[in-house]
Amino acid sequence: MAKMSTYSFLDSILIITHPDLSSPIVLTGEGAGSVTVTMSETRTVHEVAADGAVMVSKVAGNQGTIAIDVQQTSNVHKKLLNLFNSLVIGKTDKWAQASINIRNIADGAGHICNGVSPQIIPAKAYAKAGAHLTWTFMAADIQNTTVN
């Protein structure tokens, strides 16, 4: 019999904290479609000389984005909207003080994201059927915490 593995988004938890939040925003799958972590920095650059010699550069950088896809009527969307609105009217030095921690308990994969701020408020369509909205956050530092 072939080896089999399973995955469930319900095994994942996402926690957003910020000094101005009275309690963390916790996402365990309810009202969500997906969470995607994308690193922004190309970590290897190859420079080719006129004679074809290749110089390889190891580039530092752990910044990236976290895209959180939610149903437009979900409680998590309302909480993210409230966080966004409070940050817009708040002090500038509080803008990027959020953290996002993501963990999948089944496979041990995870990310710790610091220096987090909202990139843009999601586009919202007013249509005959409800839709998903994607909240995109930028992070100054993303650490991959995958454990085998």
N, C-alpha and C positions, 0 to 999 in steps of 0.2 A: 504494500500500500504506500502511495506517495505521501511524503511529509506535507502537512497542511498547516496553515496559519490563518488566523482571523484578525480582523480589525474592526473597531467600532469607534465612531466619533464620540459616543457616549462614555468611552474610557478616557476622554480628554477633559482637562479642566484649564480654564484661562482665568487669571485673576489680575485685575487692574487696580493698582493702588495709586493714590496721590495724597499729599498732605492735606489738601482741602476737602477730600471726601470723608464723610462721617463713617462710612464703611466701604470696604472694597466692592468693586463690581465683579461678580463671579459668573462665569459662563460655563455651563456644563452640557451644553447641547440644546437646551430648550430655546426655541426661537432662532436658532443659528443654523446656517448651512455649511459654513466652513471657516477655517482660519488658515491663512497662508503667510508664512514668514519668508521674506525675500531679502537676501543680502544685496547691497548696492555696489560694493567695491569689487572690481576685477582684481583678484589676488595675484595673478601672474601676468606679466607683460613681456612679450618677446620683441626685441628691437633687432632688426636685420640690417647689417651693414652692406655696403655696395659689393663686397666680395662674398656675401652670403653667410658670413659669420653671424651667429645668433647670440645676443646677450639676453639672458633671462633675468628679470627683476622680480623679486618677492615683494609684494606691495602690502603694506599694513592697512587695516581698516575693517571695523566690525559694524559699521552703520548699515541700516536697512529699513525695510518697511514691514508692517504687520497689517494685513487686510482681513477684516472681520466681516463676514457676510451674514446678515441677519434679516429676519422677516420685518417688514415695515411696521407691523403692529406689535412687535415683541417688547417685553419689558426691558430687555438688554438694549434695544435701540433707544428707548426713552431715557435710560440711564446714561448712555453714551452722548445723547443730545444734551442732557442736563450738564454733563461734564464739560462738553465743548462750550456751551453757553457760559458756564461759570469761568472757564479759562479765558474766553474772549474778553469778558469784562473785568477779569482779575488783574493782579499785578504781573508785569512782564517776567519778573524773576521766578514766577510759579509756572510759566508756560510749559517748560520741558521737565517738570519734576515727577512725572508719572512713571510707573514701572509696569511692565506686563510680564507675567510669568505663565508659561504654558507647559503642561506636562501630560503625557499619555501614560496612564498607569499600566497598560497592558504591555507595551514594548519599552518603556523607560525613556522614550524620546522626549526632549523638552528644549525650551529656550528661555533664557532670562534676558529681558530687554529693559534697558535703563536709558534715561534721558529721552523719554517718550513724549511726543506731542502730536496732536491731530494734524494731518496734512491738509485735509479738505473735508468739508461737510458733504455727505453723500448726495448725489443727484436723486431727486424724488419725482417719480411720475405719478400723476393722478389719472388712474385708468380704471377700466371696468373690473379688473381683478387685482388683488394685492400682489406685491412683488417683494423681491429681496433688495436690500440696500447694502452697499459695501463701505464700511468705515475704514479709512486708511490712516494709519499712524506711522510716523517716522521715529526711529530710535537711533540715538547716538552710539549705542553699544549693544550688540546682540551676541550673547554667548550661547553656543550650542551645548546642551548638557546631556546629550544622548549617552545612556548607560547600556552596556550589553548585558 
